[in-house]
């Protein structure tokens, strides 16, 4: 995957944050970052890029 450093980067925490700690996981894929805000136990990314997960908790992006 190619990264575009000029494009937005996202972090998906389960809590509202003002700052992201150095070393935190970030992604340019908005949907992938959103998935990680929902306290999932499993995430599945299909070959065509569709993301499925079982998280139910509200999260932030």
C-alpha positions in Angstrom: 0.0 0.0 0.0 1.2 3.5 -0.9 1.0 6.2 1.8 0.1 9.8 0.9 1.7 11.9 3.7 -0.3 14.9 2.6 -3.6 13.1 3.1 -5.4 12.8 6.5 -4.4 10.2 9.1 -6.9 8.7 11.5 -6.8 7.2 15.0 -9.9 5.3 16.4 -10.0 5.5 20.2 -12.9 4.3 22.3 -12.6 7.6 24.3 -12.7 11.2 23.2 -9.1 12.5 23.0 -7.5 15.8 22.4 -4.1 14.4 21.5 -2.8 11.0 20.3 0.2 9.6 22.2 3.4 9.1 20.3 3.6 5.5 19.1 -0.2 5.2 18.8 -1.5 3.3 15.8 -2.8 5.5 13.0 -4.1 4.7 9.5 -5.0 6.6 6.3 -8.0 4.2 5.9 -10.8 6.0 7.7 -13.0 2.9 8.0 -10.2 0.8 9.4 -9.4 3.4 12.1 -13.1 3.6 13.0 -13.3 -0.1 13.4 -10.7 0.1 16.2 -12.8 2.5 18.2 -15.5 -0.1 18.8 -13.8 -2.5 21.2 -14.0 -5.4 18.8 -12.9 -9.0 19.5 -12.5 -9.8 15.9 -11.9 -7.9 12.6 -12.0 -9.4 9.2 -10.8 -7.7 6.0 -11.9 -9.5 2.9 -9.8 -9.7 -0.3 -12.0 -6.9 -1.8 -11.2 -4.6 1.1 -14.6 -4.9 3.0 -14.2 -4.7 6.7 -16.4 -6.7 9.1 -16.1 -6.7 12.9 -18.1 -7.5 16.0 -17.5 -4.4 18.0 -20.6 -2.7 19.6 -19.2 0.1 21.8 -19.5 3.7 20.6 -16.2 5.2 19.6 -14.6 8.3 18.1 -12.5 9.0 15.1 
